[in-house]
């Protein structure tokens, strides 16, 4: 268990948001008692725990929000808010609150499965002596930030989802947390002509969930349905035809779909704006850095793939895949009113590049 640290000193190389993230972690640890710190903290080299993430209800590692008092909860949320943009933080808090709504929809009033108190935070390593990492996880939320000694931040995997995806009244939206992720993907799809659609639409049927599910690392190749999944999702994957499974499979070296370089200028702008929706989940300074990494790795090599229906409330899925970028989005469950949307970096999920550099240096 790392000690409670002194106040953090800003490095000249750090983005402006990094000291806020670090100091809020220091403050949170200082506010926990010894038993809580023991539950919330882990060694940074505990690879199995650090890369164990999920977006479905489970007994996660770390300290549950429900096991903290009001002051500690506020400090945990301060840390979370410093690691996200304001609108992304608002999405997270809305997603957490939706667990109460889902509990009513599913009539599970005596169950603890749908419970806003069952969100967990974990700190790996010592925030005052980077590298270190922070994870916040629960139903439809998984935030994973790894911070290096020179102020670099690895922000993936970064998952947000919503069930229900949309609640309306008299034609007016009450809640639609991941609406921009859905609408921007569909707008791009509808901008394609027949020849472009033939390349972008990789399957007429959408998969029941991510092809990679919650894999700890982005694999070189994975066949549809081979990733471990909850029983009901595994059963739905098994119903796909072999041809559909082949079409939907992931190959890291051979991205599926239509390449950015083969799009019109207007379509490229739409795809670029769609990528921004995911990188803009971060504070402005970190979002600019991550977006610059995507551009530097080569936008021409980024591909957009779609599966399923183009219509709202009908099952659909898309994937954005480039050298340093992997986005999976699906909305198929519960009559296509249940969104999952994750941003990953095949080269540096869970700070892989940060930790490689740290080992090489030290």
N, C-alpha and C positions, 0 to 999 in steps of 0.2 A: 504494500500500500504506500503510495507516494506521500511525503509529508505535506502539510499545509504550507504553501509557499509564500514568499514575500511578494511585494508588488512587482509587476513585470516591467522591464525596461524596453522601450521601443528601439528596434534595430533600424538603421537607415534604409535597409532593403525591404522592409515590411510594407505591404499595403496598409492603408490607414485603418481598415477594419480589424486587422489581426490583433493589435493590443487590446481592443475591446473584447474580442472573443476570449483571449487568454486571461485577461483580468477577471472576466465574469466567471470563468472556470475556477480560478483561484478563490474568488469570493464564495462560490458555491461549495467548494470543498471545505472552506473554513467554517461554513455554517452547519456542516453535518457533524453529528456526533461520531464517536469511534466506530460503532456498529454500522451506522449508515455508510461511512466512508469505506469500510471493509466490503460492503455489498456493492458499492458504486464504482470501485476502482479495481483496475487490473494492470498487469504488466503489459508494456507495449509489445513485447515479443510473444504474447499469448495469441498466436496467429489463429488458432482454431476459434477462439471466442471472438476475436476482433473482426473476423470475416464472416461470422455467423449472423446473417441478417434475414429478416422475413417481413412480409407485409400482411400476414394473416394473424388472427388472434392466437397467442401462445403465451406460455410462461417464459418470458425473455430473461436473459441475464441483465444485471444492473439493478438499480434502485427504482422501484415504482413510484410514480408521482403520488399515488395514494398513501405511500408510507412516509410522506414528508409533511411538515407543517406549512402554514400559509406563507411564512417568510422564505422557507426553503423552496417552495414551489415558485415563488416570484423570482428567486435567483436562478432556478433552472430555466424558467421561461426567458429570463434576460439573456442567458447564454445562448439559448436557441434563437432568440430574435437577433442577436448580434451575428449569428452565422448565416442568416437568411435576409433576403430583401423584405421590405415591409409587406408587400402583397403576398409573398410566399409564406411569411410568418402568419398572416391572416388566413391563408389557406389551411395551414397546419392546425391552427386553433379551431377553425370551422370543422375540419375533418374529425378532430377529437370530439367536438360537441355532437357531431352526427351519430356517434355511437349510441347516444341516448335515443335519438330518433329511430335508428335501426332496431334498437331493443323493442320499441313500441311496435314497429312494423312486423317484426318477427315474433311478437308476443312472448318475449323471453324475460319477463320482468323479474324472475327469480334467478336468472343466470348472471354470472359475473363475466361472461365472455364479452358482452357488449358493454364496456365499462370505461369511461374516460379516465378513471384512476389507474387503469392498466396500461400506462405508457411508461417506458423505462429509460433512464439515462445511465450511461457508462462513460468513465474516463479512463483512458489507457495511457500509462506513463504519468509523468509529472509536468503539468502545464508550465511550471517555472523553469524547466530544463528540457526544452524540446529536442527531438520530436515527441509529439504526443497526439492523442486522438480523442475524439468525442463522438458518441453515438446516442441518438434519441430514436426510440422505436416503439411502435405499437400498431394497432390495426390501421392499415392504410397509410402509415408514415414510417419512413426509415431515412434518417439523416445521418451521414457519416462524413466527418471532417477530420483530416489528418494535417497537422501543422508541423513544418520543418523549423530548423534553427535559424534559417535565413528569411523566414517569413512567408515561404511558399505554402499554399494551401491546396490539398487534394480534396475535392468535394464530393466524390462519388464512391459508391452508388447513392443517388438521391432520388428517392421514390415518394410520390404522392398519389393517392387514390381516393375514391369516394364511392360509398354505397349508403344511400342512393346517390347516383350521379346528379340527379335533377329532381327537385320538388317544385311544382307549380301550383298556382291557384288562379282560376279564371283566366288562364292564358298568360299569366305573369310569373316570371321566375321568382321563387322564394330562395332557393339555394341551387347553385350550379358551380361547384368548386373548381372543377377541371374543364370548364366550358371552353376556355381559349385553346387548350391542348387539342380538344376535339374539333372545334370549328376551323382552326388554321390548317389542320391536316386535311379536312374535307374540302376546304377551299382550294388547296393545292391540287388535290385529286381532280376536282371539277374544272381546273384550268387546262387539263391535258386533252389533246386531240386523240383520235382513235389509235394512231400508231404509238403515241406516247403511253396511252392507257394499256395497250397490249404488253408493254414492257414494265410499267409500274405495278400493275395488278398481278401479283404472283400466284394468287389462289382465289377462287370464287367463294371459298369458305374461310371464315376467320377461325383461328385457333381459340380454345377456351381460356387461354391465359398466355403469358409470355412463353416464348420458345425456350428461353434460358431459365425461366422461373426465378428462383433466388440463388442462382449459382454463386459461389464465393468468388470465382474469377471468371472472366470471359474466356470460354474455351476456344480452341482452334476450330472445332466443328462439333455440332450437336444435332442429332436427328430429332425431329418433332416428336414429343412425347417421351423422350429418354431422360429428361431432367426429372429428379424426384419432385413429386407433387402431392398435395392432399388427395385423399381417396376419390372424392367426387370429381376433381379436376383430372386426375389420371384416367378415370373411367371415360370422361368426355374426350380426352386425347385419343384413347383407344378406339373410339367410334370413327375417327377420321380414316379415310381410305389411304392406302399406301401411296397413291399418287399425290394426294393432298399433303401427306406427311413429307414427301420428298420436296414438294414445291415450297413448303413453309420452313424447311430446315435451315439452320444457320451455319454458314461457312465463313470464318473470319477473313480468309484470303480472297473470297469471291462474293462480294456484297450482292444481294439480290435487288432487283428493281431498276429504276431509271436513274442514270447518273446526272449529277448537277451539270456536268459539262454538256450534256445532251438536251438541256432544257432551254427554253427561250429566256431572254432577260427578265421578263415579268415573272416567269415561273421560278427563276433563280431567286428573285426577291422574296417570293412567297416562302420558298424553302429556307432561306436565310432567316426570315422573320419567325418561322416555326422553330428553328434551332434556338433563336434568341429567347423564346418562351421558356425553354429549359435552362439555359445558362443564366437567365435573369432571375432565377430562383435565389441567386446569391446576391449579396450586397454589390452595389455598383462597381466598386473597384475590383472585386474578385470576379465578377461577371465579365468585365472587360478583358481580364487576363485569360480566363478560360475560353472566351470566344476567340481571342487572338491565337490561342493554341490550336483551336479547330481550323482556323483559316490558314495558319502556318503549315499544318499537316497536309493541307491540300483539299480545298473545297471541290475541285473537279472530281475527286475520287469518292465524294459522298454520294450515296445512293438512297433513294426513297422508294419503299415498297409498301404496297397496300394489299389487304386481303379482306374479303367479305363485302358487305353492302356499302354503298355510298350514302345511304339514307340514315338520318338520325333515328334512334330507337330500333335499329336493326344491327345485328352483330357485325363489328368491324375491328380491324387491327392495322397498325402501320409500324414500320421499322425505318429508322434513319441510321445508316451505317457508313462510317468513314474510318480513316486510319486511327484517329484518337477519339472517336465518337460512336456511341451506340445508344440509341433511344428505342425503347419498345413501349408501345401504347396499345391497350386493348379495351374494348367495351363490348362484352359479349354476354356476361352473366346477368341473371335477373332481368330478362327481357331487354338486354342492352341498356341497362340503367345502373351500371356498376363499372367504374373506370379504374384502370391501373395505368400509371405512366411513370417510367423510370428513365433516368439519364445515367449512363455508365461511361467509363473511359477504359477501353481495352488495354491501355498501356499503364494505367496508374490507379485502378480501383483500390480503395483502402490505402492510398498513399504508397503504392508499390514502388514508384520511382523515388519518392522521398526516402523510404527506408533503404532502398538499394544505395542511394547516394550516401546516406548516413553510415551504412556498414563499410562502404568503400573508403570513406574519409577517416573513420575511427577504428 
